[in-house]
Amino acid sequence: MLAQEVPTLPRGVRLHYDKVRENWVLLAPERAVTLDQIGHAILTEVDGKRNFGQITAALSEKYKAPQDQIAEDSSGFLDALRARRFLDVM
């Protein structure tokens, strides 16, 4: 994912806390992805307004981690969601 690209959740896709499983999931029509803490942290920053570079900078500051490492890990995660149509990029 490029720094200037703006990730966004497509219509019908949302973050949801599953009380039964006590875990965050990404819901889409007839599909769901269980999220770990890292995936949830990344997706809570995806607001459809900030670009990937801004998101990784915010995560870097929040978790006191190198931005290049966060960008590498986040890019792989978001690209996988994009391939499965859980994420759009503008």
C-alpha positions in Angstrom: 0.0 0.0 0.0 1.3 3.4 -0.9 1.6 6.2 1.6 -0.8 8.5 -0.2 -3.5 5.9 -0.6 -6.6 6.3 1.6 -8.0 3.0 2.9 -11.7 2.8 3.7 -14.2 0.2 4.6 -16.6 -0.4 1.8 -20.3 -0.1 2.2 -21.7 -3.0 4.2 -18.3 -3.7 6.0 -17.9 -2.8 9.6 -16.0 -3.5 12.8 -18.1 -5.3 15.4 -17.4 -6.6 18.9 -18.7 -10.2 19.1 -19.9 -10.5 22.7 -20.3 -14.3 22.5 -16.7 -14.9 21.4 -15.4 -11.8 23.2 -13.4 -10.7 20.2 -13.5 -8.0 17.4 -14.6 -9.1 14.0 -14.8 -7.4 10.6 -18.2 -8.1 9.2 -19.3 -8.1 5.6 -22.4 -9.5 4.0 -22.3 -13.3 4.6 -18.6 -13.1 5.7 -16.6 -12.3 8.8 -13.0 -12.1 9.7 -11.8 -12.5 13.3 -9.3 -9.8 14.3 -6.4 -10.1 16.6 -5.3 -7.0 18.7 -3.0 -5.8 15.9 -5.6 -6.0 13.2 -8.1 -4.3 15.4 -5.6 -1.5 16.2 -4.9 -0.9 12.5 -8.6 -0.9 11.5 -9.6 1.5 14.2 -7.3 4.0 12.5 -9.0 3.5 9.1 -11.5 6.4 8.8 -11.7 6.9 5.0 -10.1 10.4 5.4 -6.5 9.8 6.4 -4.0 8.3 4.0 -1.8 5.2 4.8 1.2 7.4 5.8 -0.9 9.3 8.3 -2.3 6.1 9.7 1.1 4.5 10.2 2.4 7.7 11.8 -0.5 7.7 14.3 0.1 4.0 15.1 3.9 4.7 15.4 3.3 7.4 17.9 0.6 5.5 19.8 2.6 2.3 20.2 6.1 3.9 20.3 7.3 1.7 17.4 9.3 2.5 14.2 7.0 3.8 11.5 8.7 1.8 8.7 8.0 -1.5 10.6 4.4 -0.5 11.2 4.0 0.4 7.6 5.4 -2.9 6.4 3.2 -5.0 8.7 0.1 -2.8 8.2 0.5 -2.8 4.4 0.5 -6.6 4.3 -2.6 -6.8 6.5 -4.5 -4.2 4.6 -3.5 -5.6 1.2 -4.9 -9.0 2.2 -8.2 -7.4 3.3 -8.3 -5.5 0.0 -7.8 -8.7 -2.0 -10.7 -10.3 -0.1 -12.8 -7.1 -0.8 -13.0 -6.1 2.9 -11.2 -2.9 2.1 -11.3 -0.2 -0.6 -8.5 2.2 -1.4 -9.0 5.7 -2.9 
